[in-house]
Amino acid sequence: MRNLALVLLALWLIAYGLLPFLKVPIRSFDVILNVLAIVAGILLLINRESLRLPRNIGVILLSLWLILMGALPLLNIRLPSGEIILALLAVAAGIFLLLKRKER
């Protein structure tokens, strides 16, 4: 199941990265990206028993970031300072993931 989560995460990252270059408006593309982010995040969290804290805290933060990035727009929820919170969560996840890479 972890491999499926990583494949979905990879697809989301590719699609999200290509979106600005696609000048063609695709209906429901935002919804698809949001759902993909939520599913990838949930699958990563479900498989958390193999994530062992605190070594894999970066993966857990990434999972939470994916779920929030997908769920907030779908549910039309606006948090005060939500963009800052998401940015800090993304930075923290990235730092922990890089630190884990450096340990290897």
ROKOL-976125 format. One record per residue (C-alpha): residue in three letters; z, y, x. Coordinates in Angstrom, 2 decimals, padded with zeros to 5 digits. Each point is the difference from the previous one (the first is absolute). Layout:
// residues N
 type       w       v       u
  ALA       Z       Y       X
...
This chain:
// residues 104
 type       w       v       u
  MET  000.00  000.00  000.00
  ARG  000.62  002.30  002.95
  ASN -003.63 -000.44  001.08
  LEU -001.16  001.05 -003.47
  ALA  002.21  003.10  000.22
  LEU -001.47  000.88  003.39
  VAL -003.57 -000.52 -001.27
  LEU  000.70  002.26 -002.99
  LEU  001.58  002.57  002.32
  ALA -003.05 -000.13  002.26
  LEU -002.35  000.44 -002.97
  TRP  002.06  002.93 -001.25
  LEU -000.01  001.69  003.41
  ILE -003.77 -000.43  000.34
  ALA -000.72  001.24 -003.52
  TYR  002.43  002.91  000.34
  GLY -001.54  000.97  003.33
  LEU -003.56 -000.18 -001.31
  LEU  000.73  001.93 -003.19
  PRO -000.47  003.48  001.54
  PHE -003.38 -001.03  001.42
  LEU -001.29 -001.30 -003.32
  LYS -001.55  002.95 -001.74
  VAL -000.70 -002.17 -003.04
  PRO  002.70  000.23 -002.66
  ILE  001.12 -003.48 -000.96
  ARG  001.75 -000.26 -003.34
  SER  003.46 -001.52  000.15
  PHE -000.09 -000.21  003.81
  ASP  003.38  001.76  000.19
  VAL  001.51 -002.51 -002.42
  ILE -001.39 -002.91  002.02
  LEU  001.48  001.44  003.21
  ASN  003.36  000.58 -001.68
  VAL  000.17 -003.53 -001.39
  LEU -001.08 -001.46  003.36
  ALA  002.77  001.95  001.76
  ILE  002.63 -001.14 -002.50
  VAL -001.01 -003.67  000.21
  ALA -000.12  000.03  003.83
  GLY  003.42  001.67  000.17
  ILE  001.56 -002.39 -002.51
  LEU -001.41 -003.06  001.78
  LEU  001.36  001.25  003.32
  LEU  003.43  000.58 -001.56
  ILE  000.01 -003.40 -001.74
  ASN -000.55 -001.61  003.38
  ARG  002.87  002.00  001.52
  GLU  002.07 -003.08  000.87
  SER -002.35 -000.50  002.93
  LEU  000.25  003.69  000.93
  ARG  003.53 -000.11  001.54
  LEU  001.64  003.40  000.09
  PRO  000.15  002.25  002.00
  ARG -002.87 -001.36  002.12
  ASN -002.48  000.36 -002.84
  ILE  001.34  003.12 -001.65
  GLY -003.43  001.56  000.57
  VAL -001.66 -002.56 -002.27
  ILE  002.59  000.61 -002.71
  LEU -000.46  003.78  000.23
  LEU -003.77 -000.50 -000.10
  SER  000.40 -002.19 -003.09
  LEU  002.06  002.67 -001.75
  TRP -002.51  002.68  000.98
  LEU -002.88 -002.07 -001.41
  ILE  001.83 -000.61 -003.27
  LEU  000.89  003.69 -000.40
  MET -003.52  001.15  000.96
  GLY -001.41 -002.24 -002.70
  ALA  002.63  000.32 -002.71
  LEU  000.65  003.75 -000.05
  PRO -003.57  001.03 -000.90
  LEU -000.44 -002.89 -002.43
  LEU  003.19  000.91 -001.84
  ASN -000.74  003.72  000.32
  ILE  003.37  000.61  001.65
  ARG  000.51  003.11  002.08
  LEU  003.04  000.13  002.24
  PRO  001.34  003.24  001.44
  SER -001.05 -000.07  003.66
  GLY -001.73 -003.33 -000.70
  GLU -002.75  000.63  002.55
  ILE  002.58  000.73  002.69
  ILE  001.98 -003.12 -000.88
  LEU -003.13 -002.17  000.13
  ALA -001.07  001.58  003.28
  LEU  003.42 -000.63  001.57
  LEU -000.02 -003.58 -001.28
  ALA -003.46 -000.54  001.50
  VAL  001.04  001.49  003.35
  ALA  003.16 -002.12  000.11
  ALA -001.98 -003.15 -000.84
  GLY -002.55  000.80  002.69
  ILE  002.67  000.64  002.63
  PHE  001.82 -003.25 -000.76
  LEU -003.26 -001.96  000.00
  LEU -000.96  001.49  003.37
  LEU  003.43 -000.70  001.45
  LYS -000.27 -003.61 -001.09
  ARG -003.45 -000.25  001.64
  LYS  001.43  001.36  003.23
  GLU  002.70 -002.71  000.02
  ARG -002.59 -002.77  000.18
